[in-house]
């Protein structure tokens, strides 16, 4: 399950809660939230607790470089 977010500000708990709910609903084994900004501290903490992977801008660029 992947959710992409493009906002001016940092991504908060709501995005983590949304992808977690979708993960459970669709019975997915993994969940990932990707953004071109960053995540709030509470969102990072919640994602860790719920085992949701987070990719910020730096991680996204790193992964893209590996591919190309």
JOCORQUI-V229352 format. One record per residue. N is the residue number from 1. RES is the residue in three letters. PSI is psi in whole degrees, 0 to 359 (none if undefined). Layout:
N | RES | PSI
N | RES | PSI
This chain:
1 | UNK | 125
2 | UNK | 135
3 | UNK | 128
4 | UNK | 135
5 | UNK | 132
6 | UNK | 105
7 | UNK | 165
8 | UNK | 324
9 | UNK | 179
10 | UNK | 155
11 | UNK | 131
12 | UNK | 194
13 | UNK | 328
14 | UNK | 321
15 | UNK | 323
16 | UNK | 316
17 | UNK | 320
18 | UNK | 313
19 | UNK | 327
20 | UNK | 316
21 | UNK | 317
22 | UNK | 321
23 | UNK | 314
24 | UNK | 318
25 | UNK | 316
26 | UNK | 3
27 | UNK | 40
28 | UNK | 153
29 | UNK | 332
30 | UNK | 158
31 | UNK | 144
32 | UNK | 136
33 | UNK | 128
34 | UNK | 138
35 | UNK | 158
36 | UNK | 2
37 | UNK | 236
38 | UNK | 179
39 | UNK | 148
40 | UNK | 160
41 | UNK | 313
42 | UNK | 324
43 | UNK | 320
44 | UNK | 318
45 | UNK | 315
46 | UNK | 317
47 | UNK | 320
48 | UNK | 316
49 | UNK | 322
50 | UNK | 2
51 | UNK | 48
52 | UNK | 127
53 | UNK | 140
54 | UNK | 132
55 | UNK | 116
56 | UNK | 187
57 | UNK | 315
58 | UNK | 315
59 | UNK | 320
60 | UNK | 314
61 | UNK | 318
62 | UNK | 312
63 | UNK | 323
64 | UNK | 321
65 | UNK | 326
66 | UNK | 328
67 | UNK | 323
68 | UNK | none
